């Protein structure tokens, strides 16, 4: 299972994560890095193997034709959490909430984000999760969303005998 967060584009029929290329701030950015991840081989010939893993292609900013943001959520004990990592070897997911009441009821760790706001984070066995889904939203970049994008996509659901 892959937990996705960040900015994505539909590029040659594949949903590809991307980010800005910046050498030193505050220089304005002119290019994006497209990242094809989690595969041993990339089906898109023009991508090159990265020394950091995955495959990359650098494109000019104007070449980005569509974009969308993804945040992955999970339903756990009746509450919705942000999900940000899956550990295949131990079959668990990392969850995060800014809800103090919920966070303090669970064996989660209190942390502070880069804005100075407290949140609660913990790892939970996948078998305890009811459902995982992606929320797809308008990108922060001034390009349209792909026309065929699902705004919500269930990526995993607990099997139950009904």
Secondary structure, DSSP 8 states (H G I E B T S, - for coil): -----EEEEEETTEEEEEEEE-SSTTS---EEEEEE-S-SS-SSTT-EE-TTSSEEEEEEGGG----EEEEEEEEETTEEEEEEEEETTTTEEEEEE--HHHHHHTT-EEEE-TTS-EEEEEEEEGGG--EEEEEEEE-SSSS---TT--SEEEEEE-----
